[in-house]
Amino acid sequence: MFETTIAGSLPKPGWLAETDKLWPQWRAQGEDLSRAKRDATLLWLKEQEDAGLDIVTDGEQARQHFVHGFLEAVEGIDFEHKVKMGIRNNRYDAMVPVVVGPLKLKGRVHQFEARIARAHTKKKLKITMPGPMTIVDTIADRHYGDKVKLAMAFAELLNQEAKALVKDGVDVIQFDEPAFNVYMSDVKRWGIQALERAAKGLKCTTAVHICYGYGIKANLDWKETLGGEWRQYEEIFPALAASSIDQVSLECIHSKVPPQLMKLLKGKDVLVGVIDVASDRVETPQEVARTIGQALKYVPKNRLFPCTNCGMAPMKREIALAKLQALAAGAAIARKKYR
């Protein structure tokens, strides 16, 4: 009961990459960089295990960014001539690569980190990838000329990699779709269809993570515009409840999301965000247990998985570790209280 996990990413150690940044530069190149990525992956596996988490991740240590870490393995994308584009409905500008031809995987994408992680932990292992809609919102297109066609092309590639990850021994594959909280009508029109295409035929647990973003200024400023209640989930959760995806990861603690919206996910496992990634303040285990208790009003015990609100990539390493420990300790309190 209350198996703990995280949204996916963890801070990169200073010897691997720049710290406290969402787009960090690597500290090494070539074989030295590969060794550093391996070491960082093993470090965070051990830290998650020691903290007491039940479902661990690779911490996304081998990729610079959660979207571009996938895109770099795809043919038909020009990284040399990036263009400036507003993403997440112009919430912020980014320099993005351009689709210039038919999309095709160059080879495996996350085999390196998945196999390292699988060989060094007996815990359930989760690997995350960006969802099709979020990829489409984070790249310019000069070939397909249609967002839905582009999303389905990416969904096919995601599905290829996801099936290979299952063969690598991965237990949970999660698709990250922050764009689902921005383009709600498109989510229902084609976003969930593309997500299901990415997850088609997977013989593992499938999840989708939908949050309000990392704790960076652009996201914090955006949240200030959303009013006293954040009801984006209300529009998309019924459609997700009817989908083939097994789990939905959402933001909860210290957000303005009405918790009763979790009732709309009947029949799904719910990864409830009980750790705030937009604050350096470390939650107490008692706070975590209280948030779990609040969520239990709307989510059955056997379907509630305490989680983080979002990824921890830009966070200070010591704060992230303390939050992992609070997550596990709070879930332990809740297990005793609500068994």
URWOJO-V638564 format. One record per residue. N is the residue number from 1. RES is the residue in one letter. PHI is phi in degrees with one decimal (* if undefined). OMEGA is omega in whole degrees, -180 to 180 (NA if undefined). Layout:
# URWOJO-V638564
n: [N/N]
res: [RES/RES]
phi: [PHI/PHI]
omega: [OMEGA/OMEGA]
This chain:
# URWOJO-V638564
n: [1/2/3/4/5/6/7/8/9/10/11/12/13/14/15/16/17/18/19/20/21/22/23/24/25/26/27/28/29/30/31/32/33/34/35/36/37/38/39/40/41/42/43/44/45/46/47/48/49/50/51/52/53/54/55/56/57/58/59/60/61/62/63/64/65/66/67/68/69/70/71/72/73/74/75/76/77/78/79/80/81/82/83/84/85/86/87/88/89/90/91/92/93/94/95/96/97/98/99/100/101/102/103/104/105/106/107/108/109/110/111/112/113/114/115/116/117/118/119/120/121/122/123/124/125/126/127/128/129/130/131/132/133/134/135/136/137/138/139/140/141/142/143/144/145/146/147/148/149/150/151/152/153/154/155/156/157/158/159/160/161/162/163/164/165/166/167/168/169/170/171/172/173/174/175/176/177/178/179/180/181/182/183/184/185/186/187/188/189/190/191/192/193/194/195/196/197/198/199/200/201/202/203/204/205/206/207/208/209/210/211/212/213/214/215/216/217/218/219/220/221/222/223/224/225/226/227/228/229/230/231/232/233/234/235/236/237/238/239/240/241/242/243/244/245/246/247/248/249/250/251/252/253/254/255/256/257/258/259/260/261/262/263/264/265/266/267/268/269/270/271/272/273/274/275/276/277/278/279/280/281/282/283/284/285/286/287/288/289/290/291/292/293/294/295/296/297/298/299/300/301/302/303/304/305/306/307/308/309/310/311/312/313/314/315/316/317/318/319/320/321/322/323/324/325/326/327/328/329/330/331/332/333/334/335/336/337/338/339]
res: [M/F/E/T/T/I/A/G/S/L/P/K/P/G/W/L/A/E/T/D/K/L/W/P/Q/W/R/A/Q/G/E/D/L/S/R/A/K/R/D/A/T/L/L/W/L/K/E/Q/E/D/A/G/L/D/I/V/T/D/G/E/Q/A/R/Q/H/F/V/H/G/F/L/E/A/V/E/G/I/D/F/E/H/K/V/K/M/G/I/R/N/N/R/Y/D/A/M/V/P/V/V/V/G/P/L/K/L/K/G/R/V/H/Q/F/E/A/R/I/A/R/A/H/T/K/K/K/L/K/I/T/M/P/G/P/M/T/I/V/D/T/I/A/D/R/H/Y/G/D/K/V/K/L/A/M/A/F/A/E/L/L/N/Q/E/A/K/A/L/V/K/D/G/V/D/V/I/Q/F/D/E/P/A/F/N/V/Y/M/S/D/V/K/R/W/G/I/Q/A/L/E/R/A/A/K/G/L/K/C/T/T/A/V/H/I/C/Y/G/Y/G/I/K/A/N/L/D/W/K/E/T/L/G/G/E/W/R/Q/Y/E/E/I/F/P/A/L/A/A/S/S/I/D/Q/V/S/L/E/C/I/H/S/K/V/P/P/Q/L/M/K/L/L/K/G/K/D/V/L/V/G/V/I/D/V/A/S/D/R/V/E/T/P/Q/E/V/A/R/T/I/G/Q/A/L/K/Y/V/P/K/N/R/L/F/P/C/T/N/C/G/M/A/P/M/K/R/E/I/A/L/A/K/L/Q/A/L/A/A/G/A/A/I/A/R/K/K/Y/R]
phi: [*/58.5/-63.9/-92.6/-156.8/-124.1/-62.9/155.0/-86.1/-134.4/-61.8/-86.9/-60.3/-62.1/-82.6/-98.1/-156.4/-57.6/-101.2/61.1/-130.6/-78.1/-119.2/-77.3/-87.7/-68.6/-89.8/-140.2/-138.5/57.6/-63.8/-62.5/-67.8/-60.7/-65.1/-65.7/-62.3/-61.6/-63.3/-67.0/-61.4/-66.5/-58.1/-74.9/-58.9/-63.6/-64.0/-64.8/-63.1/-64.2/-69.8/102.4/-70.9/-94.4/-120.8/-103.9/-128.5/-77.9/72.0/55.7/-72.8/-94.0/-127.1/-73.0/-148.5/-66.0/-91.0/-67.6/-61.1/-87.1/-61.1/-62.7/-99.6/-115.0/-76.2/94.5/-120.4/-99.3/-92.3/-77.8/-123.9/-67.0/-123.4/-83.8/-146.6/-77.5/-121.2/52.9/58.9/64.9/-61.2/-152.3/-91.8/-146.0/-86.0/-120.6/-72.3/-126.3/-76.1/-121.7/-163.7/-57.0/-86.2/-156.9/-69.8/-73.2/168.6/-70.4/-106.4/-118.0/-60.6/-52.5/-74.8/-65.5/-70.8/-62.1/-63.7/-63.0/-74.2/-122.0/-143.4/-99.0/-72.2/-62.4/-115.7/-114.4/-120.2/-107.8/-142.3/-69.4/-79.0/-58.1/-64.9/-67.3/-61.8/-59.0/-80.4/-122.4/-151.3/-91.2/-126.6/-125.3/-130.1/-77.4/69.4/-155.1/-61.7/-68.5/-60.1/-64.3/-62.4/-68.2/-65.0/-67.5/-59.6/-61.2/-68.9/-60.0/-65.0/-60.3/-68.5/-61.9/-64.0/-68.8/-64.5/-60.9/-65.7/-75.5/102.0/-76.0/-92.1/-133.8/-117.2/-114.5/-103.4/-91.6/-130.1/-60.4/-64.5/-63.7/-90.0/-116.8/-114.2/-62.1/-67.5/-68.7/-56.8/-74.0/-77.0/-147.9/-64.8/-69.5/-59.9/-66.0/-61.7/-65.3/-64.8/-65.3/-98.6/-61.3/73.9/-76.3/-96.5/-156.9/-72.9/-113.1/-139.8/-128.7/-106.6/-129.8/-131.2/-107.6/97.7/-59.8/-82.4/-106.0/-56.7/-58.5/-72.4/-63.3/-64.7/-60.9/-59.9/-65.0/-92.3/-89.5/84.6/-75.2/-133.4/-98.7/-114.4/-56.8/-59.2/-59.4/-80.6/-106.4/-62.5/-58.9/-67.8/-67.2/-61.7/-88.0/-85.4/-89.5/-72.3/-78.8/-131.5/-126.1/-102.2/-138.6/-90.4/-138.3/-61.4/59.4/-108.9/-105.3/-78.8/-60.3/-60.6/-65.5/-65.2/-63.7/-62.5/-71.9/-101.8/-54.3/93.9/-110.5/-70.1/-119.1/-88.6/-88.2/-70.0/-110.5/-124.9/-84.5/-93.9/-96.4/-138.0/-83.1/-69.7/-87.9/-63.2/-83.0/-56.0/-66.0/-63.2/-60.4/-62.7/-65.3/-63.8/-60.4/-61.1/-64.5/-67.0/-64.5/-68.0/-126.0/-127.7/-60.9/-54.2/-75.4/-113.8/-100.9/-120.8/-62.7/-146.5/-92.3/-61.9/-159.4/-73.4/-110.3/-50.7/-84.3/-84.2/-67.3/-58.9/-68.1/-71.5/-58.9/-62.6/-63.4/-69.9/-60.6/-64.4/-65.5/-58.9/-67.6/-66.4/-66.5/-64.7/-64.2/-62.2/-63.8/-61.4/-68.4/-76.2/-112.7/-66.6]
omega: [178/175/-175/177/177/-179/176/-171/176/-178/177/176/-177/178/176/-175/174/-178/175/-180/177/179/-174/174/179/179/-176/179/173/-178/178/178/178/178/-180/177/178/-178/-179/177/180/179/-176/171/-180/180/178/179/-179/178/178/178/-176/180/-172/177/176/180/-178/-177/-176/-179/-178/-177/-171/176/-174/175/175/-175/-178/-179/-174/172/179/-180/180/177/-176/-176/179/178/178/-176/173/180/-175/179/177/175/174/179/178/172/-172/174/-173/173/-176/-179/179/-178/179/177/175/-177/177/-177/-174/179/-177/-176/-179/-178/175/-179/-178/-179/-172/173/174/178/170/-175/177/173/-178/174/177/177/-176/-178/-180/175/-178/-180/-174/-179/176/-175/174/-179/-172/177/-178/-176/-177/177/179/180/-180/176/177/179/178/-180/177/180/177/-179/-180/178/177/178/176/177/176/179/180/-176/-178/173/-177/175/-177/-176/175/178/179/179/-176/-174/-169/180/178/176/-178/-176/-178/-176/180/176/178/178/179/176/179/-177/-173/173/-178/179/177/174/178/-178/171/180/-179/-175/177/169/175/178/178/-171/-178/179/179/178/179/-179/180/-179/-171/176/-175/177/177/-172/179/-179/-177/-176/-173/-175/179/178/177/178/180/-177/-180/-179/-174/-171/175/179/-173/180/-178/-172/177/175/178/176/176/-174/-179/178/178/177/-178/-179/-179/180/179/165/-179/176/-171/179/179/178/-179/-180/180/-180/177/177/-178/178/172/175/180/177/179/180/178/179/175/179/177/-179/-179/176/-173/-177/177/-178/-175/-180/-177/179/178/-171/172/179/-177/178/-177/-173/-176/-172/174/-173/-176/178/178/-180/180/179/175/-180/178/178/-178/-179/178/177/178/176/-178/180/-180/-175/-170/-178/NA]
